[in-house]
Amino acid sequence: MAQDSNGITLWGRVFLRCAVEVVTGLHIGGSQAGITIGGMDNPVIRDALTGRPYLPGSSLKGKMRSLAERAAGATQNWPIGQQVRVHVCNDAASYAACTVCPVFGVLGQMPFSQPTRLLVRDAFLTADSVARLQAARTDLPFTEVKWEAAIDRVTSAATPRQVERVPAGAVFAPVELVYSVYQRRDFENFRTLVRAMQLLEDDYLGGLGSRGGGKVRFVDLTLFTRARDTYTMPEEQRPKHEFTTLDALLEDLDAVLAEIRREISVG
Ligand SMILES: [Zn+2]
């Protein structure tokens, strides 16, 4: 695993595992053409195998990216779709100085871009949440249905519509974030990730944020590393950094980063 075709060395990886607690009803939209239950207008995304709602890693990563872009004041230069623009570095010099693109990646492949440092895996409801939601006899399996008034901006007519949400109190875990270290500056850019998690706690995930939904909290965080030279060492033998809340990690971030730098030595 020393070098890939670009001659880039993977010096090690930081693993951040945590749980995402739903603080206010979470709506991450699924496909209406897919498995919808009861013909919902706005269904949540569900796992095809179990039929349970899940938390797509791409939703988490995409939201953290957009918050990190705004916090960094990065130019929104790249149109995706009709009205949405995102930030993507389009030359080597800005990429080299950017604190967002190396972490979250660039759209498509730029000639100068390196592998995206951050990978966020899909997460599923904990066994405890599954049991509690089953016992609660929710409107639909594992979810609640909220009626919203959709206002037509032209006629001001209010049309009621249903929105499906994962109820407050549900927990998705483990959420695994894997951060690869290719260069020395990646240690410092790890802060971009932790700050984006903090920005997300103050913002919302999925839809309905302006209506109070989508507040989430990161809890029970564990950090450990796998360095290139010790990659095969069993996980149990690795030093772990554990925090009950994201705030606790933020308080200790300098010390944790110093440990990470020691554990993954970049040659
Ligand atoms: Zn950038």
Boltz pocket constraint, residues with backbone or C-beta under 6 A from the ligand:
constraints:
  - pocket:
      binder: B
      contacts: [[A, 74], [A, 87], [A, 88], [A, 89], [A, 94], [A, 95], [A, 98], [A, 99], [A, 100], [A, 101], [A, 102]]
      max_distance: 6.0
